[in-house]
Protein backbone atom coordinates (compact mmCIF):
# COMPACT_ATOMS: atom_id res chain seq x y z
CA UNK A 1 0.00 0.00 0.00
CA UNK A 2 1.25 3.49 -0.66
CA UNK A 3 0.31 7.06 -0.05
CA UNK A 4 -0.17 7.76 -3.67
CA UNK A 5 -3.34 8.92 -3.87
CA UNK A 6 -5.49 9.01 -0.89
CA UNK A 7 -5.68 12.73 -1.61
CA UNK A 8 -7.88 11.84 -4.58
CA UNK A 9 -10.11 9.50 -2.57
CA UNK A 10 -13.58 10.94 -2.19
CA UNK A 11 -14.76 10.05 1.33
CA UNK A 12 -18.29 9.67 0.03
CA UNK A 13 -17.07 7.02 -2.41
CA UNK A 14 -14.83 5.15 0.02
CA UNK A 15 -15.79 1.49 0.30
CA UNK A 16 -15.45 -0.55 3.48
CA UNK A 17 -12.39 -2.86 3.53
CA UNK A 18 -13.02 -6.57 3.55
CA UNK A 19 -14.39 -7.65 6.93
CA UNK A 20 -11.50 -10.00 7.42
CA UNK A 21 -8.99 -7.21 6.74
CA UNK A 22 -10.77 -4.90 9.19
CA UNK A 23 -11.02 -7.60 11.85
CA UNK A 24 -7.33 -8.41 11.49
CA UNK A 25 -6.43 -4.69 11.69
CA UNK A 26 -8.48 -4.20 14.86
CA UNK A 27 -6.85 -7.25 16.44
CA UNK A 28 -3.39 -5.90 15.57
CA UNK A 29 -4.36 -2.49 16.95
CA UNK A 30 -5.69 -3.98 20.17
CA UNK A 31 -2.57 -6.07 20.66
CA UNK A 32 -0.35 -3.07 19.98
CA UNK A 33 -2.31 -0.96 22.45
CA UNK A 34 -1.90 -3.61 25.14
CA UNK A 35 1.82 -3.78 24.43
CA UNK A 36 2.19 -0.03 24.68
CA UNK A 37 0.35 0.12 27.99
CA UNK A 38 2.32 -2.75 29.49
CA UNK A 39 5.62 -1.47 28.14
CA UNK A 40 6.53 -4.90 26.77
CA UNK A 41 6.33 -4.17 23.04
CA UNK A 42 9.25 -5.81 21.29
CA UNK A 43 10.26 -3.63 18.36
CA UNK A 44 13.77 -2.50 17.51
CA UNK A 45 15.02 -0.47 20.42
CA UNK A 46 12.33 -1.88 22.74
CA UNK A 47 9.43 0.53 22.23
CA UNK A 48 6.99 -0.24 19.44
CA UNK A 49 6.46 2.92 17.41
CA UNK A 50 6.09 3.88 13.76
CA UNK A 51 9.65 5.26 13.86
CA UNK A 52 11.32 2.17 15.27
CA UNK A 53 14.36 0.86 13.44
CA UNK A 54 17.20 2.50 11.53
CA UNK A 55 16.52 6.14 10.73
CA UNK A 56 17.06 7.43 7.21
CA UNK A 57 16.88 11.13 6.52
CA UNK A 58 16.66 12.93 3.19
CA UNK A 59 19.29 15.58 2.42
CA UNK A 60 18.10 19.15 2.91
CA UNK A 61 16.90 21.09 -0.10
CA UNK A 62 19.29 23.73 -1.38
CA UNK A 63 16.45 25.88 -2.67
CA UNK A 64 17.69 26.21 -6.23
CA UNK A 65 17.46 22.99 -8.27
CA UNK A 66 14.04 23.94 -9.63
CA UNK A 67 14.41 27.70 -9.74
CA UNK A 68 12.32 29.14 -12.58
CA UNK A 69 10.81 25.73 -13.29
CA UNK A 70 7.14 24.79 -13.16
CA UNK A 71 6.00 21.50 -11.62
CA UNK A 72 2.53 20.02 -12.08
CA UNK A 73 1.32 17.45 -9.52
CA UNK A 74 -1.91 15.47 -9.33
CA UNK A 75 -3.26 14.21 -6.03
CA UNK A 76 -1.34 16.59 -3.77
CA UNK A 77 -3.75 17.42 -0.97
CA UNK A 78 -2.22 14.81 1.36
CA UNK A 79 0.31 12.01 1.59
CA UNK A 80 3.13 11.70 -0.91
CA UNK A 81 1.62 14.30 -3.25
CA UNK A 82 1.46 16.92 -0.53
CA UNK A 83 5.01 16.17 0.62
CA UNK A 84 6.22 16.44 -2.98
CA UNK A 85 4.47 19.79 -3.52
CA UNK A 86 6.20 21.17 -0.42
CA UNK A 87 9.57 19.69 -1.43
CA UNK A 88 9.48 20.98 -5.01
CA UNK A 89 8.48 24.44 -3.82
CA UNK A 90 11.34 24.44 -1.30
CA UNK A 91 13.68 23.78 -4.23
CA UNK A 92 12.47 26.91 -6.00
CA UNK A 93 9.76 25.45 -8.22
CA UNK A 94 6.46 27.07 -9.02
CA UNK A 95 4.04 24.28 -8.15
CA UNK A 96 0.60 23.77 -9.65
CA UNK A 97 -1.30 20.93 -8.05
CA UNK A 98 -4.75 19.40 -7.91
CA UNK A 99 -6.94 17.19 -5.76
CA UNK A 100 -10.64 16.77 -5.11
CA UNK A 101 -10.67 17.98 -1.50
CA UNK A 102 -10.68 21.74 -1.82
CA UNK A 103 -10.23 22.59 1.84
CA UNK A 104 -7.09 20.47 2.07
CA UNK A 105 -5.85 21.88 -1.23
CA UNK A 106 -6.14 25.43 0.05
CA UNK A 107 -4.29 24.43 3.22
CA UNK A 108 -1.36 23.05 1.24
CA UNK A 109 -1.33 26.14 -0.97
CA UNK A 110 -1.25 28.42 2.09
CA UNK A 111 1.43 26.31 3.77
CA UNK A 112 3.75 26.65 0.77
CA UNK A 113 3.10 30.36 0.33
CA UNK A 114 3.59 31.01 4.07
CA UNK A 115 7.07 29.52 3.68
CA UNK A 116 7.83 32.10 0.99
CA UNK A 117 7.38 29.79 -2.00
CA UNK A 118 4.96 29.67 -4.92
CA UNK A 119 2.05 27.27 -5.40
CA UNK A 120 -1.41 27.23 -6.93
CA UNK A 121 -4.15 24.76 -6.11
CA UNK A 122 -6.79 23.87 -8.71
CA UNK A 123 -9.63 21.55 -7.79
CA UNK A 124 -9.77 18.74 -10.33
CA UNK A 125 -10.85 15.12 -10.54
CA UNK A 126 -8.33 13.18 -12.68
CA UNK A 127 -11.05 10.75 -13.76
CA UNK A 128 -12.63 13.56 -15.79
CA UNK A 129 -10.64 14.56 -18.87
CA UNK A 130 -12.12 18.04 -19.13
CA UNK A 131 -11.10 18.76 -15.55
CA UNK A 132 -7.53 17.59 -16.23
CA UNK A 133 -7.39 19.84 -19.30
CA UNK A 134 -8.64 22.77 -17.25
CA UNK A 135 -6.10 22.05 -14.51
CA UNK A 136 -3.13 21.81 -16.88
CA UNK A 137 -4.17 24.91 -18.81
CA UNK A 138 -4.64 26.89 -15.59
CA UNK A 139 -1.13 26.05 -14.38
CA UNK A 140 0.47 26.89 -17.74
CA UNK A 141 -1.54 30.10 -18.03
CA UNK A 142 -0.40 31.21 -14.57
CA UNK A 143 3.26 30.28 -14.83
CA UNK A 144 3.91 30.34 -18.56
CA UNK A 145 5.45 26.91 -19.02
CA UNK A 146 5.73 23.35 -17.74
CA UNK A 147 8.92 21.47 -16.85
CA UNK A 148 7.87 18.55 -14.65
CA UNK A 149 4.75 16.39 -14.52
CA UNK A 150 4.28 14.26 -11.40
CA UNK A 151 1.28 11.97 -11.87
CA UNK A 152 0.53 10.85 -8.34
CA UNK A 153 -3.26 10.64 -7.93
CA UNK A 154 -4.61 7.25 -6.98
CA UNK A 155 -6.92 5.28 -4.71
CA UNK A 156 -7.02 1.80 -3.17
CA UNK A 157 -9.64 -0.91 -2.76
CA UNK A 158 -9.23 -4.13 -0.78
CA UNK A 159 -11.42 -7.09 -1.73
CA UNK A 160 -10.96 -10.61 -3.12
CA UNK A 161 -11.54 -10.66 -6.87
CA UNK A 162 -15.06 -12.13 -6.77
CA UNK A 163 -16.19 -9.54 -4.20
CA UNK A 164 -15.02 -6.48 -6.14
CA UNK A 165 -17.99 -4.68 -7.63
CA UNK A 166 -17.71 -3.45 -11.18
CA UNK A 167 -18.14 0.10 -9.90
CA UNK A 168 -15.25 -0.31 -7.45
CA UNK A 169 -13.02 -1.87 -10.10
CA UNK A 170 -13.78 0.92 -12.55
CA UNK A 171 -13.20 3.60 -9.93
CA UNK A 172 -9.70 2.29 -9.13
CA UNK A 173 -8.73 1.87 -12.78
CA UNK A 174 -10.25 5.21 -13.82
CA UNK A 175 -8.44 7.07 -11.06
CA UNK A 176 -5.08 5.31 -11.08
CA UNK A 177 -4.62 4.49 -14.77
CA UNK A 178 -7.04 6.63 -16.76
CA UNK A 179 -6.15 9.63 -14.57
CA UNK A 180 -2.44 9.11 -15.25
CA UNK A 181 -3.14 8.77 -18.98
CA UNK A 182 -5.07 12.06 -19.00
CA UNK A 183 -2.30 13.76 -17.03
CA UNK A 184 0.41 12.66 -19.46
CA UNK A 185 -1.79 13.20 -22.52
CA UNK A 186 -2.37 16.85 -21.69
CA UNK A 187 0.85 17.59 -19.82
CA UNK A 188 3.43 16.22 -22.22
CA UNK A 189 2.56 18.56 -25.14
CA UNK A 190 3.84 21.42 -22.99
CA UNK A 191 7.07 19.52 -22.25
CA UNK A 192 7.67 18.98 -25.97
CA UNK A 193 8.67 22.64 -26.27
CA UNK A 194 11.81 22.44 -24.13
CA UNK A 195 11.98 18.89 -22.78
CA UNK A 196 11.33 17.93 -19.19
CA UNK A 197 10.68 15.12 -16.76
CA UNK A 198 7.70 12.94 -15.96
CA UNK A 199 7.35 10.81 -12.82
CA UNK A 200 4.47 8.44 -12.09
CA UNK A 201 3.63 7.01 -8.67
CA UNK A 202 3.32 3.27 -9.07
CA UNK A 203 3.88 0.91 -6.12
CA UNK A 204 5.78 -2.19 -5.05
CA UNK A 205 2.44 -3.79 -5.90
CA UNK A 206 3.58 -3.24 -9.48
CA UNK A 207 5.99 -6.11 -8.77
CA UNK A 208 4.04 -8.43 -6.47
CA UNK A 209 0.64 -7.98 -4.87
CA UNK A 210 -0.96 -9.08 -1.61
CA UNK A 211 -4.27 -10.86 -1.03
CA UNK A 212 -7.18 -8.55 -1.73
CA UNK A 213 -5.11 -6.20 -3.88
CA UNK A 214 -6.42 -7.26 -7.30
CA UNK A 215 -7.87 -3.90 -8.35
CA UNK A 216 -5.00 -1.86 -6.94
CA UNK A 217 -2.27 -4.22 -8.15
CA UNK A 218 -3.71 -4.37 -11.66
CA UNK A 219 -3.74 -0.60 -11.85
CA UNK A 220 -0.17 -0.27 -10.62
CA UNK A 221 1.09 -2.90 -13.05
CA UNK A 222 -0.60 -0.95 -15.84
CA UNK A 223 1.23 2.22 -14.82
CA UNK A 224 4.58 0.54 -15.45
CA UNK A 225 3.52 -0.22 -19.01
CA UNK A 226 2.31 3.35 -19.49
CA UNK A 227 5.59 4.72 -18.12
CA UNK A 228 7.77 2.50 -20.30
CA UNK A 229 5.85 3.27 -23.48
CA UNK A 230 5.93 7.01 -22.79
CA UNK A 231 9.69 6.86 -22.16
CA UNK A 232 10.15 5.32 -25.60
CA UNK A 233 7.71 7.70 -27.26
CA UNK A 234 9.33 10.90 -25.98
CA UNK A 235 13.00 10.15 -25.33
CA UNK A 236 14.01 11.72 -28.62
CA UNK A 237 12.21 14.90 -27.55
CA UNK A 238 14.29 15.35 -24.41
CA UNK A 239 11.59 14.05 -22.08
CA UNK A 240 12.48 11.45 -19.44
CA UNK A 241 9.70 9.31 -17.97
CA UNK A 242 10.18 7.20 -14.84
CA UNK A 243 8.13 5.68 -12.03
CA UNK A 244 8.60 5.57 -8.28
CA UNK A 245 7.51 2.40 -6.47
CA UNK A 246 6.89 3.13 -2.78
CA UNK A 247 6.34 0.45 -0.18
CA UNK A 248 4.36 0.81 3.04
CA UNK A 249 4.14 4.55 3.71
CA UNK A 250 2.61 6.41 6.65
CA UNK A 251 -0.31 8.10 4.91
CA UNK A 252 -4.07 8.44 5.23
CA UNK A 253 -4.43 5.60 2.76
CA UNK A 254 -2.52 3.23 5.04
CA UNK A 255 -4.80 4.08 7.93
CA UNK A 256 -7.97 3.86 5.86
CA UNK A 257 -7.37 0.46 4.28
CA UNK A 258 -6.17 -0.99 7.59
CA UNK A 259 -9.55 -0.10 9.10
CA UNK A 260 -7.98 1.87 11.97
CA UNK A 261 -9.38 5.31 11.17
CA UNK A 262 -11.53 5.30 14.29
CA UNK A 263 -8.78 4.09 16.61
CA UNK A 264 -6.50 6.41 18.63
CA UNK A 265 -3.39 7.60 16.82
CA UNK A 266 -1.11 5.84 19.29
CA UNK A 267 -2.82 2.52 18.57
CA UNK A 268 -2.57 2.99 14.82
CA UNK A 269 1.12 3.86 15.03
CA UNK A 270 1.89 0.91 17.23
CA UNK A 271 -0.03 -1.39 14.91
CA UNK A 272 1.57 -0.13 11.71
CA UNK A 273 5.00 -0.42 13.34
CA UNK A 274 4.30 -4.08 14.01
CA UNK A 275 3.25 -4.55 10.38
CA UNK A 276 6.38 -2.71 9.19
CA UNK A 277 8.63 -5.31 10.77
CA UNK A 278 7.52 -7.75 8.09
CA UNK A 279 6.55 -5.33 5.31
CA UNK A 280 9.76 -3.25 5.51
CA UNK A 281 12.17 -5.72 7.13
CA UNK A 282 15.44 -3.91 6.42
CA UNK A 283 14.34 -0.50 7.68
CA UNK A 284 12.12 -2.05 10.38
CA UNK A 285 9.73 0.88 10.20
CA UNK A 286 7.12 2.47 7.98
CA UNK A 287 8.23 4.95 5.32
CA UNK A 288 7.51 8.65 5.50
CA UNK A 289 5.85 10.65 2.70
CA UNK A 290 8.75 13.11 2.83
CA UNK A 291 11.21 10.31 2.05
CA UNK A 292 9.28 9.24 -1.03
CA UNK A 293 8.96 12.89 -2.08
CA UNK A 294 12.72 13.38 -1.77
CA UNK A 295 13.29 10.57 -4.27
CA UNK A 296 10.67 11.98 -6.62
CA UNK A 297 12.36 15.39 -6.55
CA UNK A 298 15.69 13.77 -7.40
CA UNK A 299 14.13 11.76 -10.23
CA UNK A 300 12.53 14.89 -11.67
CA UNK A 301 15.75 16.88 -11.52
CA UNK A 302 18.41 17.02 -14.24
CA UNK A 303 20.89 14.94 -12.24
CA UNK A 304 20.21 11.68 -14.09
CA UNK A 305 19.94 12.44 -17.83
CA UNK A 306 20.53 8.78 -18.78
CA UNK A 307 17.72 7.45 -16.58
CA UNK A 308 14.42 6.95 -18.36
CA UNK A 309 11.94 4.09 -18.54
CA UNK A 310 13.03 3.09 -15.03
CA UNK A 311 11.01 1.98 -12.01
CA UNK A 312 12.74 2.91 -8.75
CA UNK A 313 11.78 1.02 -5.60
CA UNK A 314 11.79 2.71 -2.19
CA UNK A 315 10.33 0.23 0.28
CA UNK A 316 12.53 -0.34 3.33
CA UNK A 317 13.62 -3.73 2.01
CA UNK A 318 10.19 -5.21 1.26
CA UNK A 319 11.03 -6.46 -2.24
CA UNK A 320 14.47 -7.62 -1.12
CA UNK A 321 12.73 -10.22 1.03
CA UNK A 322 10.46 -11.55 -1.72
CA UNK A 323 11.03 -15.26 -2.51
C-alpha positions as CSV (number, residue, x, y, z in Angstrom):
1,X,0.0,0.0,0.0
2,X,1.3,3.5,-0.7
3,X,0.3,7.1,-0.1
4,X,-0.2,7.8,-3.7
5,X,-3.3,8.9,-3.9
6,X,-5.5,9.0,-0.9
7,X,-5.7,12.7,-1.6
8,X,-7.9,11.8,-4.6
9,X,-10.1,9.5,-2.6
10,X,-13.6,10.9,-2.2
11,X,-14.8,10.1,1.3
12,X,-18.3,9.7,0.0
13,X,-17.1,7.0,-2.4
14,X,-14.8,5.1,0.0
15,X,-15.8,1.5,0.3
16,X,-15.5,-0.5,3.5
17,X,-12.4,-2.9,3.5
18,X,-13.0,-6.6,3.5
19,X,-14.4,-7.6,6.9
20,X,-11.5,-10.0,7.4
21,X,-9.0,-7.2,6.7
22,X,-10.8,-4.9,9.2
23,X,-11.0,-7.6,11.8
24,X,-7.3,-8.4,11.5
25,X,-6.4,-4.7,11.7
26,X,-8.5,-4.2,14.9
27,X,-6.8,-7.3,16.4
28,X,-3.4,-5.9,15.6
29,X,-4.4,-2.5,17.0
30,X,-5.7,-4.0,20.2
31,X,-2.6,-6.1,20.7
32,X,-0.4,-3.1,20.0
33,X,-2.3,-1.0,22.4
34,X,-1.9,-3.6,25.1
35,X,1.8,-3.8,24.4
36,X,2.2,0.0,24.7
37,X,0.3,0.1,28.0
38,X,2.3,-2.8,29.5
39,X,5.6,-1.5,28.1
40,X,6.5,-4.9,26.8
41,X,6.3,-4.2,23.0
42,X,9.2,-5.8,21.3
43,X,10.3,-3.6,18.4
44,X,13.8,-2.5,17.5
45,X,15.0,-0.5,20.4
46,X,12.3,-1.9,22.7
47,X,9.4,0.5,22.2
48,X,7.0,-0.2,19.4
49,X,6.5,2.9,17.4
50,X,6.1,3.9,13.8
51,X,9.6,5.3,13.9
52,X,11.3,2.2,15.3
53,X,14.4,0.9,13.4
54,X,17.2,2.5,11.5
55,X,16.5,6.1,10.7
56,X,17.1,7.4,7.2
57,X,16.9,11.1,6.5
58,X,16.7,12.9,3.2
59,X,19.3,15.6,2.4
60,X,18.1,19.1,2.9
61,X,16.9,21.1,-0.1
62,X,19.3,23.7,-1.4
63,X,16.5,25.9,-2.7
64,X,17.7,26.2,-6.2
65,X,17.5,23.0,-8.3
66,X,14.0,23.9,-9.6
67,X,14.4,27.7,-9.7
68,X,12.3,29.1,-12.6
69,X,10.8,25.7,-13.3
70,X,7.1,24.8,-13.2
71,X,6.0,21.5,-11.6
72,X,2.5,20.0,-12.1
73,X,1.3,17.5,-9.5
74,X,-1.9,15.5,-9.3
75,X,-3.3,14.2,-6.0
76,X,-1.3,16.6,-3.8
77,X,-3.7,17.4,-1.0
78,X,-2.2,14.8,1.4
79,X,0.3,12.0,1.6
80,X,3.1,11.7,-0.9
81,X,1.6,14.3,-3.2
82,X,1.5,16.9,-0.5
83,X,5.0,16.2,0.6
84,X,6.2,16.4,-3.0
85,X,4.5,19.8,-3.5
86,X,6.2,21.2,-0.4
87,X,9.6,19.7,-1.4
88,X,9.5,21.0,-5.0
89,X,8.5,24.4,-3.8
90,X,11.3,24.4,-1.3
91,X,13.7,23.8,-4.2
92,X,12.5,26.9,-6.0
93,X,9.8,25.5,-8.2
94,X,6.5,27.1,-9.0
95,X,4.0,24.3,-8.2
96,X,0.6,23.8,-9.7
97,X,-1.3,20.9,-8.0
98,X,-4.7,19.4,-7.9
99,X,-6.9,17.2,-5.8
100,X,-10.6,16.8,-5.1
101,X,-10.7,18.0,-1.5
102,X,-10.7,21.7,-1.8
103,X,-10.2,22.6,1.8
104,X,-7.1,20.5,2.1
105,X,-5.9,21.9,-1.2
106,X,-6.1,25.4,0.1
107,X,-4.3,24.4,3.2
108,X,-1.4,23.0,1.2
109,X,-1.3,26.1,-1.0
110,X,-1.3,28.4,2.1
111,X,1.4,26.3,3.8
112,X,3.7,26.7,0.8
113,X,3.1,30.4,0.3
114,X,3.6,31.0,4.1
115,X,7.1,29.5,3.7
116,X,7.8,32.1,1.0
117,X,7.4,29.8,-2.0
118,X,5.0,29.7,-4.9
119,X,2.1,27.3,-5.4
120,X,-1.4,27.2,-6.9
121,X,-4.1,24.8,-6.1
122,X,-6.8,23.9,-8.7
123,X,-9.6,21.6,-7.8
124,X,-9.8,18.7,-10.3
125,X,-10.8,15.1,-10.5
126,X,-8.3,13.2,-12.7
127,X,-11.1,10.8,-13.8
128,X,-12.6,13.6,-15.8
129,X,-10.6,14.6,-18.9
130,X,-12.1,18.0,-19.1
131,X,-11.1,18.8,-15.5
132,X,-7.5,17.6,-16.2
133,X,-7.4,19.8,-19.3
134,X,-8.6,22.8,-17.2
135,X,-6.1,22.1,-14.5
136,X,-3.1,21.8,-16.9
137,X,-4.2,24.9,-18.8
138,X,-4.6,26.9,-15.6
139,X,-1.1,26.1,-14.4
140,X,0.5,26.9,-17.7
141,X,-1.5,30.1,-18.0
142,X,-0.4,31.2,-14.6
143,X,3.3,30.3,-14.8
144,X,3.9,30.3,-18.6
145,X,5.5,26.9,-19.0
146,X,5.7,23.4,-17.7
147,X,8.9,21.5,-16.8
148,X,7.9,18.5,-14.7
149,X,4.7,16.4,-14.5
150,X,4.3,14.3,-11.4
151,X,1.3,12.0,-11.9
152,X,0.5,10.9,-8.3
153,X,-3.3,10.6,-7.9
154,X,-4.6,7.3,-7.0
155,X,-6.9,5.3,-4.7
156,X,-7.0,1.8,-3.2
157,X,-9.6,-0.9,-2.8
158,X,-9.2,-4.1,-0.8
159,X,-11.4,-7.1,-1.7
160,X,-11.0,-10.6,-3.1
161,X,-11.5,-10.7,-6.9
162,X,-15.1,-12.1,-6.8
163,X,-16.2,-9.5,-4.2
164,X,-15.0,-6.5,-6.1
165,X,-18.0,-4.7,-7.6
166,X,-17.7,-3.4,-11.2
167,X,-18.1,0.1,-9.9
168,X,-15.3,-0.3,-7.4
169,X,-13.0,-1.9,-10.1
170,X,-13.8,0.9,-12.6
171,X,-13.2,3.6,-9.9
172,X,-9.7,2.3,-9.1
173,X,-8.7,1.9,-12.8
174,X,-10.3,5.2,-13.8
175,X,-8.4,7.1,-11.1
176,X,-5.1,5.3,-11.1
177,X,-4.6,4.5,-14.8
178,X,-7.0,6.6,-16.8
179,X,-6.1,9.6,-14.6
180,X,-2.4,9.1,-15.3
181,X,-3.1,8.8,-19.0
182,X,-5.1,12.1,-19.0
183,X,-2.3,13.8,-17.0
184,X,0.4,12.7,-19.5
185,X,-1.8,13.2,-22.5
186,X,-2.4,16.8,-21.7
187,X,0.8,17.6,-19.8
188,X,3.4,16.2,-22.2
189,X,2.6,18.6,-25.1
190,X,3.8,21.4,-23.0
191,X,7.1,19.5,-22.2
192,X,7.7,19.0,-26.0
193,X,8.7,22.6,-26.3
194,X,11.8,22.4,-24.1
195,X,12.0,18.9,-22.8
196,X,11.3,17.9,-19.2
197,X,10.7,15.1,-16.8
198,X,7.7,12.9,-16.0
199,X,7.3,10.8,-12.8
200,X,4.5,8.4,-12.1
201,X,3.6,7.0,-8.7
202,X,3.3,3.3,-9.1
203,X,3.9,0.9,-6.1
204,X,5.8,-2.2,-5.1
205,X,2.4,-3.8,-5.9
206,X,3.6,-3.2,-9.5
207,X,6.0,-6.1,-8.8
208,X,4.0,-8.4,-6.5
209,X,0.6,-8.0,-4.9
210,X,-1.0,-9.1,-1.6
211,X,-4.3,-10.9,-1.0
212,X,-7.2,-8.5,-1.7
213,X,-5.1,-6.2,-3.9
214,X,-6.4,-7.3,-7.3
215,X,-7.9,-3.9,-8.4
216,X,-5.0,-1.9,-6.9
217,X,-2.3,-4.2,-8.2
218,X,-3.7,-4.4,-11.7
219,X,-3.7,-0.6,-11.9
220,X,-0.2,-0.3,-10.6
221,X,1.1,-2.9,-13.0
222,X,-0.6,-0.9,-15.8
223,X,1.2,2.2,-14.8
224,X,4.6,0.5,-15.4
225,X,3.5,-0.2,-19.0
226,X,2.3,3.3,-19.5
227,X,5.6,4.7,-18.1
228,X,7.8,2.5,-20.3
229,X,5.8,3.3,-23.5
230,X,5.9,7.0,-22.8
231,X,9.7,6.9,-22.2
232,X,10.1,5.3,-25.6
233,X,7.7,7.7,-27.3
234,X,9.3,10.9,-26.0
235,X,13.0,10.2,-25.3
236,X,14.0,11.7,-28.6
237,X,12.2,14.9,-27.5
238,X,14.3,15.3,-24.4
239,X,11.6,14.1,-22.1
240,X,12.5,11.5,-19.4
241,X,9.7,9.3,-18.0
242,X,10.2,7.2,-14.8
243,X,8.1,5.7,-12.0
244,X,8.6,5.6,-8.3
245,X,7.5,2.4,-6.5
246,X,6.9,3.1,-2.8
247,X,6.3,0.5,-0.2
248,X,4.4,0.8,3.0
249,X,4.1,4.6,3.7
250,X,2.6,6.4,6.6
251,X,-0.3,8.1,4.9
252,X,-4.1,8.4,5.2
253,X,-4.4,5.6,2.8
254,X,-2.5,3.2,5.0
255,X,-4.8,4.1,7.9
256,X,-8.0,3.9,5.9
257,X,-7.4,0.5,4.3
258,X,-6.2,-1.0,7.6
259,X,-9.5,-0.1,9.1
260,X,-8.0,1.9,12.0
261,X,-9.4,5.3,11.2
262,X,-11.5,5.3,14.3
263,X,-8.8,4.1,16.6
264,X,-6.5,6.4,18.6
265,X,-3.4,7.6,16.8
266,X,-1.1,5.8,19.3
267,X,-2.8,2.5,18.6
268,X,-2.6,3.0,14.8
269,X,1.1,3.9,15.0
270,X,1.9,0.9,17.2
271,X,0.0,-1.4,14.9
272,X,1.6,-0.1,11.7
273,X,5.0,-0.4,13.3
274,X,4.3,-4.1,14.0
275,X,3.3,-4.6,10.4
276,X,6.4,-2.7,9.2
277,X,8.6,-5.3,10.8
278,X,7.5,-7.7,8.1
279,X,6.6,-5.3,5.3
280,X,9.8,-3.2,5.5
281,X,12.2,-5.7,7.1
282,X,15.4,-3.9,6.4
283,X,14.3,-0.5,7.7
284,X,12.1,-2.1,10.4
285,X,9.7,0.9,10.2
286,X,7.1,2.5,8.0
287,X,8.2,4.9,5.3
288,X,7.5,8.7,5.5
289,X,5.8,10.6,2.7
290,X,8.8,13.1,2.8
291,X,11.2,10.3,2.0
292,X,9.3,9.2,-1.0
293,X,9.0,12.9,-2.1
294,X,12.7,13.4,-1.8
295,X,13.3,10.6,-4.3
296,X,10.7,12.0,-6.6
297,X,12.4,15.4,-6.5
298,X,15.7,13.8,-7.4
299,X,14.1,11.8,-10.2
300,X,12.5,14.9,-11.7
301,X,15.7,16.9,-11.5
302,X,18.4,17.0,-14.2
303,X,20.9,14.9,-12.2
304,X,20.2,11.7,-14.1
305,X,19.9,12.4,-17.8
306,X,20.5,8.8,-18.8
307,X,17.7,7.5,-16.6
308,X,14.4,6.9,-18.4
309,X,11.9,4.1,-18.5
310,X,13.0,3.1,-15.0
311,X,11.0,2.0,-12.0
312,X,12.7,2.9,-8.8
313,X,11.8,1.0,-5.6
314,X,11.8,2.7,-2.2
315,X,10.3,0.2,0.3
316,X,12.5,-0.3,3.3
317,X,13.6,-3.7,2.0
318,X,10.2,-5.2,1.3
319,X,11.0,-6.5,-2.2
320,X,14.5,-7.6,-1.1
321,X,12.7,-10.2,1.0
322,X,10.5,-11.5,-1.7
323,X,11.0,-15.3,-2.5
